[in-house]
Amino acid sequence: MPFFLAPLFAAMAAQPLVALGVGLSAVGAAQQASAQKKQAQYQSQVEQNNAIIAEQNAMDSIRRGAVESAKHGVRIRQTYGSAKAAAAGSGMDVTVQGEVAAKLLRDITTAGAYDMATIRHNASMEARRAMIQKDQFTAQSRLFDLQASSISPMMAGLSAGLGAAVQSDLI
């Protein structure tokens, strides 16, 4: 073989290796894009699950607030009954509006109602925070869905393969 043909034969022998490199580049890019898409889909599902839990927490807060308010109401009525019995046992007239005993009973009732309203309000604020968190989780889930839908493993592989082919002068 003449020495001037050696570079031509070397270039022809290298073409299959270059093509293999281009193909491997395309496959690698497609696999990477597929992994990114699956990761975004997984994150979306995690955020959806977090949103469900946050909503359950909100409902639980309302339920616990109602139960605690009812328990407090029972304690207030017990206190009211004990105070009324003690006042009557001391000979005080608890039915007369101006009497100290009647004022005390009215204060117990008022303070108890205020406490019960505070318990329910605090529970509703806790539930509100949980619902805001639910909305944030839902929004984040939708962003991950959008991210996943924008990833195309086929297009990533095609783009990487064409880019490598152009750089290696295959096309």
LINDA-V272275 format. One record per pair of residues at least 12 apart in sequence whose ideal C-beta (glycine too) atoms are under 7 Angstrom apart, sorted by the first residue. I is the first residue (numbers start at 1). J is the second residue. If there is no record, write none. Layout:
I_J / I_J
//
This chain:
18_168 / 18_170 / 19_170 / 21_164 / 22_161 / 22_164 / 22_165 / 22_168 / 22_170 / 23_161 / 25_160 / 25_161 / 25_164 / 26_157 / 26_158 / 26_160 / 26_161 / 27_157 / 29_156 / 29_157 / 29_160 / 30_153 / 30_154 / 30_156 / 30_157 / 33_151 / 33_152 / 33_153 / 33_156 / 34_153 / 36_151 / 37_148 / 37_151 / 37_153 / 40_144 / 40_147 / 40_148 / 40_151 / 41_148 / 43_144 / 44_141 / 44_144 / 44_145 / 44_148 / 47_137 / 47_140 / 47_141 / 47_144 / 48_141 / 50_137 / 51_134 / 51_137 / 51_138 / 51_141 / 54_130 / 54_133 / 54_134 / 54_137 / 55_131 / 55_134 / 57_130 / 58_127 / 58_130 / 58_131 / 58_134 / 61_123 / 61_126 / 61_127 / 61_130 / 62_123 / 62_124 / 62_127 / 64_123 / 65_119 / 65_120 / 65_122 / 65_123 / 65_124 / 68_119 / 69_116 / 69_119 / 69_120 / 72_115 / 72_116 / 72_119 / 73_112 / 73_116 / 76_108 / 76_112 / 79_108 / 80_105 / 80_108 / 80_109 / 83_104 / 83_105 / 83_108 / 84_105 / 87_101
//
